[in-house]
Amino acid sequence: MALLYTTVSSTILVNHLRDGGNESAWRQFSARYEPMLLAVVRRADLQEPDAADVVQETLVDFLRDFQSGKYDPQKGRIRAWLRGIAVNRVKRVWGRAAKREVQVVDPTGATGYLNRIPDDKTLTDIFDEEWHRAVMATCMDEVRRQVDDQTFQAFELFAMKDWPAEKVAEHLGVTRNVVYISKNRVLTRMRQAFQDISEDW
């Protein structure tokens, strides 16, 4: 049986942004992507004020580009578009900081400060890792709604908290076989949810 998801697809959400006055769509869009983007820029070693600014600027840049017709879904998904904007914004902050920083040459002849600046591939990898983590969290929330509490709790204790099957069974008052079945049921639904949701998150 197909799973029913409560998550609004990014395509639908972004299309609602065509109306510049749709504050609800903007709040949903920001709520979805702001935490993920903040995790990205923090890992890029930006200070908190700069990190917050980059996140907001990335979202606003995307909205402006989308409403002006620059975003073409045929050339890439929202994920790729946001990633490009975020990477460029991070690099601008690092560039401004590099100009202000007093350069101290280390024994290798390079500055320690410049050695800390992540390259494009590193920033892209960071973005993709945080995007994957955010999608997995979304899938987890969706699957939690699809199964009963005992099934999810058995999965959580056994698969995520590494409790022994015997301990989980005793804690929940079920058999070990129920614990194993619960784990498999949730993992199966997680895989399906990720396949469905990640296509348009």
C-alpha positions as protocol buffer text, in pm:
chain_id: "A"
residue {
  index: 1
  type: MET
  ca { x: 0 y: 0 z: 0 }
}
residue {
  index: 2
  type: ALA
  ca { x: 135 y: 341 z: -93 }
}
residue {
  index: 3
  type: LEU
  ca { x: 232 y: 571 z: 188 }
}
residue {
  index: 4
  type: LEU
  ca { x: 47 y: 899 z: 228 }
}
residue {
  index: 5
  type: TYR
  ca { x: 275 y: 1190 z: 307 }
}
residue {
  index: 6
  type: THR
  ca { x: 190 y: 1509 z: 489 }
}
residue {
  index: 7
  type: THR
  ca { x: 499 y: 1684 z: 349 }
}
residue {
  index: 8
  type: VAL
  ca { x: 418 y: 1935 z: 77 }
}
residue {
  index: 9
  type: SER
  ca { x: 644 y: 1887 z: -224 }
}
residue {
  index: 10
  type: SER
  ca { x: 897 y: 2161 z: -288 }
}
residue {
  index: 11
  type: THR
  ca { x: 754 y: 2217 z: -635 }
}
residue {
  index: 12
  type: ILE
  ca { x: 410 y: 2294 z: -495 }
}
residue {
  index: 13
  type: LEU
  ca { x: 557 y: 2503 z: -216 }
}
residue {
  index: 14
  type: VAL
  ca { x: 778 y: 2707 z: -446 }
}
residue {
  index: 15
  type: ASN
  ca { x: 498 y: 2761 z: -697 }
}
residue {
  index: 16
  type: HIS
  ca { x: 301 y: 2928 z: -418 }
}
residue {
  index: 17
  type: LEU
  ca { x: 588 y: 3173 z: -386 }
}
residue {
  index: 18
  type: ARG
  ca { x: 502 y: 3319 z: -726 }
}
residue {
  index: 19
  type: ASP
  ca { x: 256 y: 3531 z: -534 }
}
residue {
  index: 20
  type: GLY
  ca { x: 480 y: 3776 z: -355 }
}
residue {
  index: 21
  type: GLY
  ca { x: 219 y: 3828 z: -86 }
}
residue {
  index: 22
  type: ASN
  ca { x: 185 y: 3462 z: 10 }
}
residue {
  index: 23
  type: GLU
  ca { x: 335 y: 3484 z: 358 }
}
residue {
  index: 24
  type: SER
  ca { x: 222 y: 3133 z: 450 }
}
residue {
  index: 25
  type: ALA
  ca { x: 420 y: 2980 z: 163 }
}
residue {
  index: 26
  type: TRP
  ca { x: 725 y: 3188 z: 256 }
}
residue {
  index: 27
  type: ARG
  ca { x: 704 y: 3074 z: 620 }
}
residue {
  index: 28
  type: GLN
  ca { x: 680 y: 2710 z: 512 }
}
residue {
  index: 29
  type: PHE
  ca { x: 965 y: 2749 z: 267 }
}
residue {
  index: 30
  type: SER
  ca { x: 1186 y: 2916 z: 530 }
}
residue {
  index: 31
  type: ALA
  ca { x: 1094 y: 2660 z: 796 }
}
residue {
  index: 32
  type: ARG
  ca { x: 1193 y: 2377 z: 564 }
}
residue {
  index: 33
  type: TYR
  ca { x: 1528 y: 2507 z: 442 }
}
residue {
  index: 34
  type: GLU
  ca { x: 1654 y: 2746 z: 709 }
}
residue {
  index: 35
  type: PRO
  ca { x: 1767 y: 2479 z: 961 }
}
residue {
  index: 36
  type: MET
  ca { x: 1947 y: 2282 z: 690 }
}
residue {
  index: 37
  type: LEU
  ca { x: 2120 y: 2592 z: 551 }
}
residue {
  index: 38
  type: LEU
  ca { x: 2219 y: 2703 z: 900 }
}
residue {
  index: 39
  type: ALA
  ca { x: 2384 y: 2365 z: 962 }
}
residue {
  index: 40
  type: VAL
  ca { x: 2574 y: 2405 z: 634 }
}
residue {
  index: 41
  type: VAL
  ca { x: 2712 y: 2751 z: 703 }
}
residue {
  index: 42
  type: ARG
  ca { x: 2806 y: 2664 z: 1060 }
}
residue {
  index: 43
  type: ARG
  ca { x: 3008 y: 2371 z: 930 }
}
residue {
  index: 44
  type: ALA
  ca { x: 3173 y: 2616 z: 689 }
}
residue {
  index: 45
  type: ASP
  ca { x: 3315 y: 2782 z: 1003 }
}
residue {
  index: 46
  type: LEU
  ca { x: 3118 y: 3105 z: 976 }
}
residue {
  index: 47
  type: GLN
  ca { x: 3061 y: 3306 z: 1291 }
}
residue {
  index: 48
  type: GLU
  ca { x: 2702 y: 3312 z: 1414 }
}
residue {
  index: 49
  type: PRO
  ca { x: 2606 y: 3662 z: 1287 }
}
residue {
  index: 50
  type: ASP
  ca { x: 2754 y: 3586 z: 944 }
}
residue {
  index: 51
  type: ALA
  ca { x: 2590 y: 3242 z: 943 }
}
residue {
  index: 52
  type: ALA
  ca { x: 2245 y: 3387 z: 1010 }
}
residue {
  index: 53
  type: ASP
  ca { x: 2296 y: 3653 z: 741 }
}
residue {
  index: 54
  type: VAL
  ca { x: 2407 y: 3398 z: 481 }
}
residue {
  index: 55
  type: VAL
  ca { x: 2103 y: 3182 z: 547 }
}
residue {
  index: 56
  type: GLN
  ca { x: 1861 y: 3472 z: 509 }
}
residue {
  index: 57
  type: GLU
  ca { x: 2042 y: 3608 z: 203 }
}
residue {
  index: 58
  type: THR
  ca { x: 2035 y: 3264 z: 40 }
}
residue {
  index: 59
  type: LEU
  ca { x: 1660 y: 3229 z: 90 }
}
residue {
  index: 60
  type: VAL
  ca { x: 1590 y: 3585 z: -25 }
}
residue {
  index: 61
  type: ASP
  ca { x: 1818 y: 3543 z: -330 }
}
residue {
  index: 62
  type: PHE
  ca { x: 1633 y: 3227 z: -426 }
}
residue {
  index: 63
  type: LEU
  ca { x: 1295 y: 3397 z: -389 }
}
residue {
  index: 64
  type: ARG
  ca { x: 1408 y: 3694 z: -597 }
}
residue {
  index: 65
  type: ASP
  ca { x: 1552 y: 3473 z: -871 }
}
residue {
  index: 66
  type: PHE
  ca { x: 1244 y: 3253 z: -873 }
}
residue {
  index: 67
  type: GLN
  ca { x: 1000 y: 3540 z: -895 }
}
residue {
  index: 68
  type: SER
  ca { x: 1204 y: 3704 z: -1170 }
}
residue {
  index: 69
  type: GLY
  ca { x: 1198 y: 3381 z: -1373 }
}
residue {
  index: 70
  type: LYS
  ca { x: 1567 y: 3291 z: -1337 }
}
residue {
  index: 71
  type: TYR
  ca { x: 1499 y: 2955 z: -1173 }
}
residue {
  index: 72
  type: ASP
  ca { x: 1448 y: 2687 z: -1437 }
}
residue {
  index: 73
  type: PRO
  ca { x: 1340 y: 2349 z: -1293 }
}
residue {
  index: 74
  type: GLN
  ca { x: 1447 y: 2186 z: -1621 }
}
residue {
  index: 75
  type: LYS
  ca { x: 1808 y: 2277 z: -1545 }
}
residue {
  index: 76
  type: GLY
  ca { x: 1818 y: 2149 z: -1190 }
}
residue {
  index: 77
  type: ARG
  ca { x: 1621 y: 2090 z: -877 }
}
residue {
  index: 78
  type: ILE
  ca { x: 1565 y: 2341 z: -598 }
}
residue {
  index: 79
  type: ARG
  ca { x: 1834 y: 2163 z: -402 }
}
residue {
  index: 80
  type: ALA
  ca { x: 2099 y: 2243 z: -665 }
}
residue {
  index: 81
  type: TRP
  ca { x: 1984 y: 2603 z: -700 }
}
residue {
  index: 82
  type: LEU
  ca { x: 1993 y: 2667 z: -325 }
}
residue {
  index: 83
  type: ARG
  ca { x: 2329 y: 2493 z: -300 }
}
residue {
  index: 84
  type: GLY
  ca { x: 2479 y: 2721 z: -564 }
}
residue {
  index: 85
  type: ILE
  ca { x: 2350 y: 3034 z: -393 }
}
residue {
  index: 86
  type: ALA
  ca { x: 2461 y: 2919 z: -47 }
}
residue {
  index: 87
  type: VAL
  ca { x: 2812 y: 2824 z: -165 }
}
residue {
  index: 88
  type: ASN
  ca { x: 2858 y: 3161 z: -334 }
}
residue {
  index: 89
  type: ARG
  ca { x: 2734 y: 3346 z: -27 }
}
residue {
  index: 90
  type: VAL
  ca { x: 2972 y: 3156 z: 202 }
}
residue {
  index: 91
  type: LYS
  ca { x: 3263 y: 3229 z: -31 }
}
residue {
  index: 92
  type: ARG
  ca { x: 3181 y: 3600 z: -28 }
}
residue {
  index: 93
  type: VAL
  ca { x: 3193 y: 3608 z: 352 }
}
residue {
  index: 94
  type: TRP
  ca { x: 3523 y: 3421 z: 355 }
}
residue {
  index: 95
  type: GLY
  ca { x: 3658 y: 3660 z: 92 }
}
residue {
  index: 96
  type: ARG
  ca { x: 3566 y: 3968 z: 292 }
}
residue {
  index: 97
  type: ALA
  ca { x: 3711 y: 3815 z: 608 }
}
residue {
  index: 98
  type: ALA
  ca { x: 4033 y: 3723 z: 430 }
}
residue {
  index: 99
  type: LYS
  ca { x: 4087 y: 4085 z: 330 }
}
residue {
  index: 100
  type: ARG
  ca { x: 4041 y: 4202 z: 687 }
}
residue {
  index: 101
  type: GLU
  ca { x: 4252 y: 3930 z: 844 }
}
residue {
  index: 102
  type: VAL
  ca { x: 4614 y: 3996 z: 926 }
}
residue {
  index: 103
  type: GLN
  ca { x: 4796 y: 3720 z: 739 }
}
residue {
  index: 104
  type: VAL
  ca { x: 5050 y: 3524 z: 940 }
}
residue {
  index: 105
  type: VAL
  ca { x: 5271 y: 3298 z: 732 }
}
residue {
  index: 106
  type: ASP
  ca { x: 5311 y: 2947 z: 867 }
}
residue {
  index: 107
  type: PRO
  ca { x: 5618 y: 2723 z: 813 }
}
residue {
  index: 108
  type: THR
  ca { x: 5476 y: 2591 z: 485 }
}
residue {
  index: 109
  type: GLY
  ca { x: 5460 y: 2939 z: 340 }
}
residue {
  index: 110
  type: ALA
  ca { x: 5079 y: 2954 z: 347 }
}
residue {
  index: 111
  type: THR
  ca { x: 4861 y: 3143 z: 591 }
}
residue {
  index: 112
  type: GLY
  ca { x: 4680 y: 2945 z: 855 }
}
residue {
  index: 113
  type: TYR
  ca { x: 4369 y: 3150 z: 790 }
}
residue {
  index: 114
  type: LEU
  ca { x: 4355 y: 3066 z: 421 }
}
residue {
  index: 115
  type: ASN
  ca { x: 4410 y: 2700 z: 501 }
}
residue {
  index: 116
  type: ARG
  ca { x: 4079 y: 2704 z: 688 }
}
residue {
  index: 117
  type: ILE
  ca { x: 3877 y: 2822 z: 387 }
}
residue {
  index: 118
  type: PRO
  ca { x: 3682 y: 2526 z: 245 }
}
residue {
  index: 119
  type: ASP
  ca { x: 3701 y: 2477 z: -130 }
}
residue {
  index: 120
  type: ASP
  ca { x: 3397 y: 2445 z: -359 }
}
residue {
  index: 121
  type: LYS
  ca { x: 3391 y: 2065 z: -339 }
}
residue {
  index: 122
  type: THR
  ca { x: 3405 y: 2068 z: 40 }
}
residue {
  index: 123
  type: LEU
  ca { x: 3120 y: 2319 z: 59 }
}
residue {
  index: 124
  type: THR
  ca { x: 2917 y: 2116 z: -190 }
}
residue {
  index: 125
  type: ASP
  ca { x: 2979 y: 1797 z: 8 }
}
residue {
  index: 126
  type: ILE
  ca { x: 2876 y: 1970 z: 331 }
}
residue {
  index: 127
  type: PHE
  ca { x: 2556 y: 2093 z: 168 }
}
residue {
  index: 128
  type: ASP
  ca { x: 2470 y: 1749 z: 30 }
}
residue {
  index: 129
  type: GLU
  ca { x: 2534 y: 1583 z: 366 }
}
residue {
  index: 130
  type: GLU
  ca { x: 2310 y: 1827 z: 551 }
}
residue {
  index: 131
  type: TRP
  ca { x: 2043 y: 1802 z: 283 }
}
residue {
  index: 132
  type: HIS
  ca { x: 2048 y: 1421 z: 317 }
}
residue {
  index: 133
  type: ARG
  ca { x: 2025 y: 1452 z: 697 }
}
residue {
  index: 134
  type: ALA
  ca { x: 1729 y: 1690 z: 671 }
}
residue {
  index: 135
  type: VAL
  ca { x: 1545 y: 1464 z: 427 }
}
residue {
  index: 136
  type: MET
  ca { x: 1605 y: 1162 z: 649 }
}
residue {
  index: 137
  type: ALA
  ca { x: 1461 y: 1353 z: 946 }
}
residue {
  index: 138
  type: THR
  ca { x: 1156 y: 1441 z: 736 }
}
residue {
  index: 139
  type: CYS
  ca { x: 1115 y: 1077 z: 635 }
}
residue {
  index: 140
  type: MET
  ca { x: 1144 y: 970 z: 997 }
}
residue {
  index: 141
  type: ASP
  ca { x: 866 y: 1209 z: 1097 }
}
residue {
  index: 142
  type: GLU
  ca { x: 648 y: 1082 z: 813 }
}
residue {
  index: 143
  type: VAL
  ca { x: 701 y: 714 z: 896 }
}
residue {
  index: 144
  type: ARG
  ca { x: 638 y: 782 z: 1263 }
}
residue {
  index: 145
  type: ARG
  ca { x: 287 y: 891 z: 1161 }
}
residue {
  index: 146
  type: GLN
  ca { x: 238 y: 577 z: 953 }
}
residue {
  index: 147
  type: VAL
  ca { x: 307 y: 313 z: 1218 }
}
residue {
  index: 148
  type: ASP
  ca { x: 175 y: 254 z: 1568 }
}
residue {
  index: 149
  type: ASP
  ca { x: 366 y: 389 z: 1869 }
}
residue {
  index: 150
  type: GLN
  ca { x: 491 y: 48 z: 1985 }
}
residue {
  index: 151
  type: THR
  ca { x: 634 y: -37 z: 1644 }
}
residue {
  index: 152
  type: PHE
  ca { x: 820 y: 290 z: 1620 }
}
residue {
  index: 153
  type: GLN
  ca { x: 943 y: 275 z: 1977 }
}
residue {
  index: 154
  type: ALA
  ca { x: 1077 y: -77 z: 1922 }
}
residue {
  index: 155
  type: PHE
  ca { x: 1259 y: 44 z: 1610 }
}
residue {
  index: 156
  type: GLU
  ca { x: 1395 y: 351 z: 1787 }
}
residue {
  index: 157
  type: LEU
  ca { x: 1530 y: 158 z: 2087 }
}
residue {
  index: 158
  type: PHE
  ca { x: 1669 y: -132 z: 1887 }
}
residue {
  index: 159
  type: ALA
  ca { x: 1797 y: 32 z: 1568 }
}
residue {
  index: 160
  type: MET
  ca { x: 1881 y: 383 z: 1683 }
}
residue {
  index: 161
  type: LYS
  ca { x: 1973 y: 350 z: 2050 }
}
residue {
  index: 162
  type: ASP
  ca { x: 2134 y: 7 z: 2012 }
}
residue {
  index: 163
  type: TRP
  ca { x: 1942 y: -161 z: 2291 }
}
residue {
  index: 164
  type: PRO
  ca { x: 1968 y: -542 z: 2275 }
}
residue {
  index: 165
  type: ALA
  ca { x: 1655 y: -705 z: 2132 }
}
residue {
  index: 166
  type: GLU
  ca { x: 1595 y: -883 z: 2463 }
}
residue {
  index: 167
  type: LYS
  ca { x: 1600 y: -554 z: 2656 }
}
residue {
  index: 168
  type: VAL
  ca { x: 1364 y: -385 z: 2408 }
}
residue {
  index: 169
  type: ALA
  ca { x: 1127 y: -682 z: 2420 }
}
residue {
  index: 170
  type: GLU
  ca { x: 1122 y: -681 z: 2800 }
}
residue {
  index: 171
  type: HIS
  ca { x: 1080 y: -302 z: 2815 }
}
residue {
  index: 172
  type: LEU
  ca { x: 783 y: -305 z: 2575 }
}
residue {
  index: 173
  type: GLY
  ca { x: 633 y: -634 z: 2689 }
}
residue {
  index: 174
  type: VAL
  ca { x: 666 y: -799 z: 2348 }
}
residue {
  index: 175
  type: THR
  ca { x: 865 y: -1086 z: 2198 }
}
residue {
  index: 176
  type: ARG
  ca { x: 1205 y: -1048 z: 2032 }
}
residue {
  index: 177
  type: ASN
  ca { x: 1041 y: -1144 z: 1705 }
}
residue {
  index: 178
  type: VAL
  ca { x: 812 y: -842 z: 1734 }
}
residue {
  index: 179
  type: VAL
  ca { x: 1120 y: -623 z: 1783 }
}
residue {
  index: 180
  type: TYR
  ca { x: 1282 y: -760 z: 1466 }
}
residue {
  index: 181
  type: ILE
  ca { x: 960 y: -724 z: 1268 }
}
residue {
  index: 182
  type: SER
  ca { x: 918 y: -366 z: 1390 }
}
residue {
  index: 183
  type: LYS
  ca { x: 1270 y: -277 z: 1279 }
}
residue {
  index: 184
  type: ASN
  ca { x: 1217 y: -425 z: 933 }
}
residue {
  index: 185
  type: ARG
  ca { x: 877 y: -261 z: 893 }
}
residue {
  index: 186
  type: VAL
  ca { x: 1007 y: 86 z: 977 }
}
residue {
  index: 187
  type: LEU
  ca { x: 1323 y: 49 z: 765 }
}
residue {
  index: 188
  type: THR
  ca { x: 1115 y: -63 z: 466 }
}
residue {
  index: 189
  type: ARG
  ca { x: 891 y: 239 z: 502 }
}
residue {
  index: 190
  type: MET
  ca { x: 1193 y: 466 z: 554 }
}
residue {
  index: 191
  type: ARG
  ca { x: 1351 y: 349 z: 229 }
}
residue {
  index: 192
  type: GLN
  ca { x: 1026 y: 406 z: 39 }
}
residue {
  index: 193
  type: ALA
  ca { x: 973 y: 744 z: 202 }
}
residue {
  index: 194
  type: PHE
  ca { x: 1325 y: 858 z: 114 }
}
residue {
  index: 195
  type: GLN
  ca { x: 1280 y: 748 z: -246 }
}
residue {
  index: 196
  type: ASP
  ca { x: 954 y: 939 z: -273 }
}
residue {
  index: 197
  type: ILE
  ca { x: 1032 y: 1250 z: -69 }
}
residue {
  index: 198
  type: SER
  ca { x: 1391 y: 1310 z: -178 }
}
residue {
  index: 199
  type: GLU
  ca { x: 1281 y: 1349 z: -538 }
}
residue {
  index: 200
  type: ASP
  ca { x: 1113 y: 1677 z: -460 }
}
residue {
  index: 201
  type: TRP
  ca { x: 1224 y: 1807 z: -120 }
}
